[in-house]
Every structure is written in structure tokens, then in C-alpha cells.
Amino acid sequence: MSRQTILITGVTRRVGAHLAEHLLDAGHRVIGTYRHETDALKTLTGKGLIAMPLDLLERDRLAGFADMVANWTDRLDLIVHNASIWHGDEDCAADPALATAMYTVHVTSPIELTEALQRSLPARTRDDGRADRQVVFLTDAHIDEGDPHHIHYIASKAAIESSIRSLALRYAPHTRVNAIAPGLLMFHPEDDADYRRQRLARRLLPFEPGPGVVAETIDYLMACPLINQAVIRLDTGRRWGN
Ligand SMILES: NC(=O)c1ccc[n+]([C@@H]2O[C@H](COP(=O)([O-])OP(=O)(O)OC[C@H]3O[C@@H](n4cnc5c(N)ncnc54)[C@H](OP(=O)(O)O)[C@@H]3O)[C@@H](O)[C@H]2O)c1
């Protein structure tokens, strides 16, 4: 594949950091956004990552950020909306601003950023009918299963997942829009052995896959030009009656 220019939001840790490293190692030009500087971010900049500060809670800065990207590159082949926050419903009840923040980070700002980038750095309609750009949202496989403790989080991920159809209609034929919906990818260090066992027991294939499966799916979406308005579930399949 020819060298692509890729923007990924939230590359400071875990999935975003792994994906940025994978794409840099493959020879692509990667712009990664951050709010906090981490060791992972330093490693990535050492490998050539263009790191740009972005807080998706600051909606009035999205247009300026898009202009900054356009100053740095004259093409953008792929946008990966990875940045995310994960608050439970108890925390949202105690502080309603947290629920609003999840909708801003997962829904409103990614849509507005996609629009701002299209204005500042337009994807072009090509003579061969293929898309010039792809937008991918990281959603969550629990949208189908439900989660009684994360209703706001799941609802916000469902909202952005539904938007891929409307965005793809608006942007065809110059841009295609897809989603990757992972189930469990990685445990947090604080997850104890009991929790890990219970989570894995609910899966048809009981292993912790790690972030590499997202990178493999991004490779596939980049390679296959026909996929548009698709949601790729990365959840090892659904256990009947569970
Ligand atoms: N890990 C899993 O098992 C799993 C399962 C299902 C779905 N997913 C989805 O996969 C994606 C990556 O997951 P993850 O576990 O790697 O997430 P994570 O560890 O929570 O990392 C999220 C990233 O988003 C950034 N971020 C948070 N708030 C932001 C804001 N206001 N503005 C800009 N950036 C912000 C963080 O940067 P800062 O630290 O600098 O704020 C961080 O780099 C997410 O969309 C998540 O919903 C993950």
C-alpha cells in the first residue's frame, strides 16, 4: 500500500498508542492527538509521530485544530476517532457533567472535527470512483449486549455508531465511513483475577486479545476500498442466552 497520511485521536496510551506505532512501523505518516504527555507519546514522537494537542471537550477549538492539520499536510487518507472516556452511571449521577462530557468526546466533537477537516482539507472526488478518505470510529460491542452500569457510555457509543450511515451519505463518493466495535480488548492493571475470569468466561473465545486486533482491522479497512457504512464487531461472537 502506498504511504498514507493518518490522523488518530488519543494516542497517549493503550489502543491509540499501539495503533499509531503499528502504522508508523508500516511507513505511514501519522498525526496523533494528545492531552497529556506520556512515555508512550515520547516513544511515538521518536518514531516520527506528529503530535498535536487536542482536547475534544473544547469544541470551539476544533476548527483551529483542523486548520493546523491542513497547514501540515495537503492530504488526509484516514481519520481514526479513538479518543474516549469511560464513566459509570453512578459517577454520572453524582456529577451530571460527566455524562455530557461522554457525549461531547464520543459524538459531538468527532462529528464536528470530521466536518472541520473536510472544510480545511477537503477530500476530493476521484475519477475512478474510489473514496479519497476514510473515517473510522471506535465504538463498543456492548451496544448490542447492553450494560446496566454504563448506560450513558453505551448510549453515546451507539449514537456515534448510528452516525456512520448519515455521514457516509453526506460524504459519498469522496469519503467512506466505518466503525470498529470492540468487546473486551485489554484489562486495566487494577482488574483483579476474579474479574478477569468472569469477563473471559462470558466470551465464546475466552482470551484477552490486546490492541493488535484493532490495528489488524484498520489494515483491512484501509486495504479493502469497497467497505462503507460497515460496523466490524471484534467480540469473538455472541454467547446464546447470555
Ligand atoms: N480497551 C478496551 O477493552 C475497549 C473495549 C471496547 C471499546 N474500546 C474503545 O476503543 C478505544 C480505545 O480504548 P482504550 O482502552 O485505549 O481507551 P483509553 O485507555 O481510555 O484511552 C483513551 C484516549 O483518549 C484520550 N482522551 C480522553 N479524553 C479526551 C479528550 N477530552 N480529548 C482528547 N482526547 C481524549 C486519552 O488521552 P489523555 O489521557 O491525554 O486524556 C487517551 O489517549 C475507545 O474509543 C474505547 O471506547 C476499547
Ligand as a Chemical Component Dictionary entry (heavy atoms), coordinates in Angstrom:
data_LIG
# 
_chem_comp.id                   LIG 
_chem_comp.type                 NON-POLYMER 
_chem_comp.pdbx_formal_charge   0 
_chem_comp.three_letter_code    LIG 
# 
loop_
_chem_comp_atom.comp_id 
_chem_comp_atom.atom_id 
_chem_comp_atom.alt_atom_id 
_chem_comp_atom.type_symbol 
_chem_comp_atom.charge 
_chem_comp_atom.model_Cartn_x 
_chem_comp_atom.model_Cartn_y 
_chem_comp_atom.model_Cartn_z 
_chem_comp_atom.pdbx_ordinal 
LIG N1  N1  N 0  -9.874  -1.247 25.730 1  
LIG C1  C1  C 0  -10.973 -1.965 25.538 2  
LIG O1  O1  O 0  -11.087 -3.119 26.018 3  
LIG C2  C2  C 0  -12.099 -1.386 24.682 4  
LIG C3  C3  C 0  -13.318 -2.084 24.600 5  
LIG C4  C4  C 0  -14.339 -1.545 23.817 6  
LIG C5  C5  C 0  -14.152 -0.335 23.128 7  
LIG N2  N2  N 1  -12.966 0.308  23.243 8  
LIG C6  C6  C 0  -12.809 1.593  22.531 9  
LIG O2  O2  O 0  -11.524 1.624  21.929 10 
LIG C7  C7  C 0  -10.971 2.959  22.027 11 
LIG C8  C8  C 0  -9.623  2.923  22.750 12 
LIG O3  O3  O 0  -9.770  2.284  24.013 13 
LIG P1  P1  P 0  -8.671  2.428  25.164 14 
LIG O4  O4  O 0  -8.984  1.398  26.173 15 
LIG O5  O5  O -1 -7.323  2.501  24.549 16 
LIG O6  O6  O 0  -9.056  3.887  25.765 17 
LIG P2  P2  P 0  -8.267  4.705  26.905 18 
LIG O7  O7  O 0  -7.200  3.888  27.533 19 
LIG O8  O8  O 0  -9.321  5.242  27.815 20 
LIG O9  O9  O 0  -7.565  5.908  26.070 21 
LIG C9  C9  C 0  -8.366  6.896  25.532 22 
LIG C10 C10 C 0  -7.558  8.003  24.870 23 
LIG O10 O10 O 0  -8.497  9.077  24.680 24 
LIG C11 C11 C 0  -7.879  10.288 25.090 25 
LIG N3  N3  N 0  -8.873  11.249 25.568 26 
LIG C12 C12 C 0  -9.674  11.146 26.638 27 
LIG N4  N4  N 0  -10.420 12.251 26.771 28 
LIG C13 C13 C 0  -10.068 13.084 25.766 29 
LIG C14 C14 C 0  -10.462 14.392 25.363 30 
LIG N5  N5  N 0  -11.357 15.122 26.064 31 
LIG N6  N6  N 0  -9.897  14.948 24.279 32 
LIG C15 C15 C 0  -8.975  14.266 23.568 33 
LIG N7  N7  N 0  -8.534  13.031 23.897 34 
LIG C16 C16 C 0  -9.081  12.450 24.988 35 
LIG C17 C17 C 0  -6.902  9.885  26.187 36 
LIG O11 O11 O 0  -5.860  10.857 26.238 37 
LIG P3  P3  P 0  -5.455  11.622 27.583 38 
LIG O12 O12 O 0  -5.023  10.571 28.567 39 
LIG O13 O13 O 0  -4.329  12.521 27.146 40 
LIG O14 O14 O 0  -6.675  12.345 28.052 41 
LIG C18 C18 C 0  -6.394  8.528  25.690 42 
LIG O15 O15 O 0  -5.281  8.717  24.846 43 
LIG C19 C19 C 0  -12.007 3.800  22.772 44 
LIG O16 O16 O 0  -12.797 4.511  21.835 45 
LIG C20 C20 C 0  -12.839 2.772  23.511 46 
LIG O17 O17 O 0  -14.156 3.204  23.758 47 
LIG C21 C21 C 0  -11.922 -0.173 23.999 48 
# 
loop_
_chem_comp_bond.comp_id 
_chem_comp_bond.atom_id_1 
_chem_comp_bond.atom_id_2 
_chem_comp_bond.value_order 
_chem_comp_bond.pdbx_ordinal 
LIG N1  C1  SING 1  
LIG C1  O1  DOUB 2  
LIG C1  C2  SING 3  
LIG C2  C3  SING 4  
LIG C2  C21 DOUB 5  
LIG C3  C4  DOUB 6  
LIG C4  C5  SING 7  
LIG C5  N2  DOUB 8  
LIG N2  C6  SING 9  
LIG N2  C21 SING 10 
LIG C6  O2  SING 11 
LIG C6  C20 SING 12 
LIG O2  C7  SING 13 
LIG C7  C8  SING 14 
LIG C7  C19 SING 15 
LIG C8  O3  SING 16 
LIG O3  P1  SING 17 
LIG P1  O4  DOUB 18 
LIG P1  O5  SING 19 
LIG P1  O6  SING 20 
LIG O6  P2  SING 21 
LIG P2  O7  DOUB 22 
LIG P2  O8  SING 23 
LIG P2  O9  SING 24 
LIG O9  C9  SING 25 
LIG C9  C10 SING 26 
LIG C10 O10 SING 27 
LIG C10 C18 SING 28 
LIG O10 C11 SING 29 
LIG C11 N3  SING 30 
LIG C11 C17 SING 31 
LIG N3  C12 SING 32 
LIG N3  C16 SING 33 
LIG C12 N4  DOUB 34 
LIG N4  C13 SING 35 
LIG C13 C14 SING 36 
LIG C13 C16 DOUB 37 
LIG C14 N5  SING 38 
LIG C14 N6  DOUB 39 
LIG N6  C15 SING 40 
LIG C15 N7  DOUB 41 
LIG N7  C16 SING 42 
LIG C17 O11 SING 43 
LIG C17 C18 SING 44 
LIG O11 P3  SING 45 
LIG P3  O12 DOUB 46 
LIG P3  O13 SING 47 
LIG P3  O14 SING 48 
LIG C18 O15 SING 49 
LIG C19 O16 SING 50 
LIG C19 C20 SING 51 
LIG C20 O17 SING 52 
# 
